[in-house]
Amino acid sequence: MTLALEDRLAVTELIALHGHLMDAGELDRSAELFTPDVVYDLSDFGQGQLTGIAAFTQAALALGAANPVAHHVTNVVIEEAAEDRVRVRSKGLAVMADGSCGSVTYEDTVVRVAEGWRICRRRVVARRVPLGGLGQG
């Protein structure tokens, strides 16, 4: 199976929409991004796995002013996994209110549902060392 160009574009726009909705505080639109039972894995940040849109929303609200003021995503790579299911890797840059920045890798499983493409699993991996740790001694 070859993923149609229209589907590649829809998945790429889905990944980009996350930052727009989060930065605008439009958490009530999370169903446009995620399946109802999404697993949002923040283990790399010591927050474990969140299951479901309500848990994701509660965690974002609890973080409050510690949330990034800007989410930027780039380097989107889509790999077909099965019919109506793809794996997506992308790079995320977060800008905090104090001007500091951080980098992550998003590892997503995206599925086609009746409403379109949605993220059913997202693992957020912190980027803390260059070259994935190579040459660090």
C-alpha positions in Angstrom: 0.0 0.0 0.0 1.3 3.4 -0.9 0.0 6.4 1.1 -1.7 8.9 -1.1 -0.3 12.4 -1.4 -3.5 13.8 0.1 -3.1 11.6 3.1 0.5 12.6 3.6 -0.6 16.3 3.5 -3.4 15.6 5.9 -1.1 13.9 8.4 1.5 16.6 8.1 -1.1 19.3 8.8 -2.4 17.3 11.7 1.1 17.3 13.3 1.3 21.1 12.7 -2.1 21.8 14.1 -1.1 20.6 17.5 1.2 23.6 18.1 -1.5 26.1 16.9 -4.2 24.7 19.2 -1.9 24.4 22.2 -0.4 27.8 21.9 -3.9 29.4 21.5 -5.1 27.4 24.6 -7.8 25.7 22.4 -7.7 22.5 24.5 -11.4 22.0 23.8 -10.4 21.2 20.2 -8.1 18.3 21.2 -10.5 15.8 19.5 -9.3 17.3 16.2 -5.8 16.0 17.1 -6.3 12.8 19.1 -8.4 9.7 19.3 -10.5 9.6 22.5 -8.2 7.0 24.0 -4.9 8.6 23.0 -1.8 7.6 25.0 0.4 10.7 25.5 3.7 9.5 26.8 5.6 12.1 28.8 7.8 9.5 30.7 10.9 11.3 29.5 9.8 14.3 31.5 8.9 12.3 34.6 5.1 12.6 34.0 4.4 9.1 32.9 1.7 8.2 30.3 -1.5 10.1 30.0 -4.5 8.1 28.6 -7.4 9.9 27.0 -8.1 13.5 26.0 -9.4 14.4 29.4 -6.1 13.4 31.1 -4.1 15.3 28.5 -6.3 18.4 29.0 -6.0 18.2 32.8 -2.2 17.8 32.6 -1.9 20.8 30.3 -4.1 22.9 32.7 -2.2 21.8 35.7 1.1 22.8 34.1 -0.4 26.3 33.6 2.2 29.0 33.1 4.9 26.4 32.9 3.6 25.4 29.4 5.6 26.6 26.4 4.3 29.8 24.8 5.2 28.5 21.4 5.3 25.0 19.9 7.1 24.7 16.6 7.3 21.4 14.6 9.5 20.5 11.7 11.2 17.6 10.0 8.0 15.5 9.6 8.7 12.0 8.4 5.8 9.6 7.7 6.3 5.9 7.5 3.5 3.6 6.5 2.7 0.9 9.2 -0.5 -0.7 8.0 -3.7 0.2 6.3 -5.1 3.4 7.9 -2.1 3.6 10.3 1.2 5.5 9.9 4.2 6.2 12.1 5.3 9.8 12.2 8.5 11.3 13.6 9.0 15.0 13.9 11.1 17.5 15.7 9.6 20.0 18.1 11.0 23.2 19.4 9.4 24.8 22.5 9.9 28.4 23.5 9.2 29.2 27.1 7.9 32.5 28.6 11.3 33.4 29.8 12.8 32.9 26.3 14.5 29.6 27.0 14.1 26.9 24.4 14.0 23.1 24.3 13.9 20.4 21.7 12.0 17.2 21.5 11.3 14.4 19.1 7.7 13.4 18.7 7.1 9.7 17.9 3.5 9.4 16.8 1.2 6.6 15.7 -1.5 8.2 13.6 -4.7 6.4 12.5 -7.5 7.1 10.1 -10.9 7.4 11.8 -14.2 8.5 10.4 -13.4 12.2 11.1 -9.9 11.9 9.4 -6.4 11.3 10.7 -5.8 11.4 14.5 -2.9 10.7 16.8 -3.6 7.6 18.9 -0.2 7.5 20.5 2.5 10.2 21.1 5.8 9.7 22.8 7.6 12.9 23.5 11.4 12.4 23.7 13.6 15.2 25.2 16.7 16.1 23.3 19.3 16.8 25.9 22.6 15.9 24.3 24.0 16.3 20.8 24.4 13.4 18.4 22.2 11.2 20.6 25.1 11.0 23.1 27.8 9.8 20.6 31.2 11.1 21.4 30.2 12.2 24.9 32.9 10.0 26.6 
